Amino acid sequence: PLKVDEGRSSTVSPGEFQAGNLRARLAYDTGHSPDEFTILFSVMQQPAHGIFGFIGKESTGTLSEFRQVDIDANLIEYIHDGSELFQDAAVLEVRILNRNK
């Protein structure tokens, strides 16, 4: 789980969101290079007590999707809203897209 102090933010690291093994398995099964595939996370249910955002960019609202390469580059953060609640959750859908289509 991602740990965040009240009212603070924390980088979403590959340890929390890692789907690269799916891309490698698909490449193995199809005989294609893993570089031909992109992993996309779509936020189906937003966190109730915070938002996902790009680090260093002024937020215009919560992210609805981001890629595994964004996570691998430490570009995604969870920003807590400062409420007194200490647990949060989000529902994500993971899709593997072929870059060539």
C-alpha positions, -999 to +999 in steps of 0.1 A: +000+000+000+010+036-006+016+055+026+008+092+027+008+117+056-024+137+062-026+166+037+006+156+019+014+138-013+034+107-022+049+094-054+032+063-068+062+040-074+064+009-095+062-011-063+026+001-058+015-001-095+034-026-115+019-042-146+050-046-167+049-084-162+016-084-182+033-066-211+062-091-210+039-120-210+019-107-239+050-101-259+062-136-251+028-151-261+026-132-294+063-132-304+064-094-304+087-070-286+075-057-252+082-022-266+052-026-290+028-024-260+017+004-237+001-002-203-026+022-195-043+026-161-078+041-162-092+053-129-127+038-128-135+050-093-116+080-080-101+081-044-126+096-019-099+116+000-074+126-025-064+128-062-039+114-086-018+140-103+014+145-124+043+156-102+054+192-108+023+202-128-004+224-115-035+202-110-067+210-130-084+180-114-077+144-108-062+122-135-085+098-152-057+078-168-019+074-168+007+050-182+031+025-166+060+046-181+047+076-161+049+055-129+083+041-138+096+076-143+081+087-109+058+112-125+025+102-107+016+112-072-014+108-049-023+140-031-043+136+002-070+161+008-061+169+044-092+152+059-090+132+091-096+100+073-066+076+071-076+051+044-085+056+008-090+034-022-094+037-060-106+013-086-083+010-116-086-008-149-054-019-166-053-022-204-025-032-226-025-013-259-006-021-291+014+010-301+012+000-337-026+001-340 
